[in-house]
């Protein structure tokens, strides 16, 4: 496993982190047995993955409880970097709620579910259009100064929003989406993070499962969870363009002796300024496949070929 230094944390974090979105289960996240989720965490920890990323919104607390229970049951709190979030409320308009009282309630509930008295990396999940960035930043600074959190992060924030945040509170981490099929952060966001010493934890590196290839098989059925509503990839012209690009990427991966999933993860890991790639896994077998990416970074020539394929795809969409 590759490990990277990320300030202000003293410990290094694994280049591949475990995303726990799927542990939420149910209608939004897809059916998932807790026993299997625990097996995934055990396999990840055994393989050297030391960053577990979760959120109270994943299963409305279910994922956090599972992570906390696994860590407590194995007595490995000091060996795991916990990354979690706040700011989403299923009862609020648009699901956003960064009011001060709500933020205080959320951190208390997350600490309880996780069975810890501190959170290593604490992110604002999404900006709240109804709350000025500076106000939520002030509350996060309070958590940081109290020692409830060891570092401050935001997720899904623009450069402008990060600048506003940094006027009030230190900012150590950004968690944006990043994959072969979603390269939006490359132009402005990644350079800004590199310049300002902000570590990047990239999520959705398999683009909601699209880069596994399972949705390009003949007769495939689009996912029946949250992805079907939130992703444009199942409509045209995106689906056809991505399918063609995937077939070409699949050949590159085969030449490297790895699966398309591992290739996609390795591609994301090589991004300048990307400190960790967060990948979920429904089973230990999926996790094992993901882990091969950490040891199989394709060479520059192969990566250049991949970029050419992706640029051609982007021109069609």
ABEGO torsion letter per residue (X at the ends): XBBBBBOABABBBBABBBBAAAAAEEAAAEBBBAAAAAAAAAAAAAAGBABBBBBAABGGGAAAAAAAAAAAAAGAAAABBBBBBBGBBAABBGGBBABAAAAAAAAAAAAAAAGBABBABBBBABBBAABBAAAAAAAAAAAAAAGABABBBBBGBBAAAAAAAAAABBBABBBBBBBAABAAAAAAAAAAAAAAGBBBBBBGAAGGGAAAGAAABBGBBBBABAAAAABAAABOAAAAAAAAAAAAAAAAAAAAGBBAAAAAAAAAAABBGBABBBBBBABAAAAAAAAAAAABBBBAAAAAAAAAAAAAAAAAX
